[in-house]
Amino acid sequence: MIHIVATAVKSGKGGISTALIGFCESETLTQAGVNIIESHKENKPKLESFKAAARRIQNEVQPGDIVWIHCARWFSMLRKYALARIAKRQGAKVFIQFHSTVTSDYAHSFLGRRLLKRLYSVADGVCVLSEWWRQLLTTKLNFASHRIFIVPNPLDKRFELLANETEYRAPNLKEVHLLAMTRLVEGKNVGAVIEAMTHLPPHFRLTIAGDGPLREPLEKRARELGLTKRIHFTGWVDYDRKIDLLRRQDIFVLPSQFDAFGMGFLEAMAAGLPVVALRTGPTSDVVPHDRAGLLIEQCEVQAIADAVVTAIKRHHEFSMFARHYVATNFPADTVLPELLRFFRRHHGPHPTIRHRLYNAMNACSEPWQWWLKGNKLPVVYYDRTHNVGDAINPYLLERLTDRKCLRLKVGRHPHLLALGSILHMSTRYSRVWGSGLIDTVRVPSQEQLKKMHFFAVRGPLTRDLLAQRGAPVKDAVVGDPAVLMNDVYQPPQAEKRFRIGIVPHYVDKQAAALDGLESRADLTIIDVQQDPETFINALSQCEFIFSSSLHGLILADTYGIANAWLQLSDDVAGGEFKFNDYFATTDTISTASRVNNAHELTELLTAPERVCELRRFTGNKQRLREALFKAIDTL
């Protein structure tokens, strides 16, 4: 059971109460079992709400349950810390999620850091809204990156439907409608949008949807500028009226100085509105610059006006991309499966003596580091769930270099980052050799990327996304290092025992489509959670391979076995991105064969030669090997 401890959903003006709507409506969360424990409700005394929440945790939380606690600012954090302690006494696993912009301020103050570290000490894991927040917590507070998971605020069902609408709504160029929807407080820079209206033609209209202490001064300024006929203040717009308002607008303009996430940006993009915003904090993680809108560098009136004019000219391009972007990346049922796996695989912050010694060694200064570790290769890779694609890391590296590997849990010193969709685990000390992005959202910050060293990346999709963020990837070789496996290991020569081998990703091992296949004599199901040699031996016994695991396909190609990309579910993290990234390094761009049940899979397997193919790696394996030793030279 997952217990969500947070402000009552839909009870307040924006904030957590709005952000959680999508999660609460999710079928994925409902199937996992969810219980909402309200820690606060508008117009209800905070102490009374706290006591009620504490009683519910004591009465309803069982050992082994997950308690997912959502924090806002100072007093909210103190209350949530107390509730977290109660949940831990109940034997639950506790995960803290930060939502407020002031979390950044706390990370830079003595008392704030103490509070954040207190929350971290009681948590089994921490959830943040974007990569910018993860970098803040790892660099300023030394939080372990493997205990931080990025959970963007999702679209709720109504906005998800809105984002999936395919009809383009062109603006009426005789009367262009701009929208600024936010709390009217300092830092939101709504005043700058009003000033920008004086630089825009008279047929541009501005709607300001929101309330707050600055409403009266902003209305006064609009009157002083003679803009009362062009600017309309609506007051706060309730959740139920929000979509109707968005449908009547053309551009969303909000050069906010700082937003924890920017749910308004997401909702605007779902409605097909190009966004004009300020490139600051997490906003660049949410709004793709020059694709779904424009991010300006400074909150300058002329810059805002110029961006609005450009956004109107490129309205069709920005609008269509914005909808596709949020519909693909922000539905709750897209975000949640990987989060649930994060919940399952984390077992608490209190390390054993062995782990404390290991972490102390890992954090030591550079000269002592090598004295303690010897001449081992420091490597960061994913190993929370045993999987052949990750297990190849030490196997391949040790055979290519004739040096033992030392897995580092936190990359606080120069280290190799090799196989896997693990670039979101990187730090500024990473020497990247063949890693890839998991998707188009979890991309490290521009500041971090510029400090990293890239010697090889998995594929051109990863390379191009990194280049857009300013990463120095111009000279990086392209290729997944697993293509080198046949240089270091050859399976025993033997006759083919099976016509077909099926390699389900570890999240697909219980897929309904696999039911009943074990009885077939011509078919074997190959477990992806075993060591590389055993896995490769099993592959080599098959004439054809069907795999929903990326490295099942890569290794089949590497060892000359015709194969097909099988899609058994939507649970494989990252969707199609990593597969297409690899295919782009071969002579064939493959598409997935989607099956939903045993009958469809049986039909697919009747003629494997029709769907299976053997891709040829088009990169340079020698350059890929050389890139490894160049990376090692920089350690």
ABEGO torsion letter per residue (X at the ends): XBBBBBBBBGABBEEAAAAAAAAAABAAAAAAEBBBBBABBBGBBAAAAAAAAAAAAAAABBBGBBBBBBBBBAAAAAAAAAAAAAAAAAGBBBBBBBABAAAAAAAABAAAAAAAAAAAAABABBBBABAAAAAAAAAAAGBBAAABBBBBBBBBAAAAAAAABABBBBBBAABBBBBBBBBBBBGAGAAAAAAAAAABBAABBBBBBEBEAAAAAAAAAAAAAGAAAABBBAEBBBAAAAAAAAAABABBBBBBABBAAGAAAAAAAAAGBBBBBBBBEAAAAABBBGAAEBBBABBBAAAAAAAAAAAAAAAAAAAAAAAAAAAAAABAAAAAAAAAAAAAABAEABBBAAAAAAAAAAABBAAAAAAAAEBBBBBBBBAABBBAAAAAAAAAAAAAAGBBBBBBABBABBBBBBBEBAAAABBAABBBBGBBBABAABBBBAAAAAABBBABBABAAAAAAAAAAGBBAAABBBEBAAAAAAAABBBBBBBBABABBBBBBAAAAABAAABGAAABAABBBBBABBBAAAAAAAAAABABBBBABAAAAAAAAAAGBBBBBBBABAABBGEAAAAAAAAAABABBBBBBBBABAAAAAAAAABAAAABBBBBBABBAAAAAAAAAAAAAAX
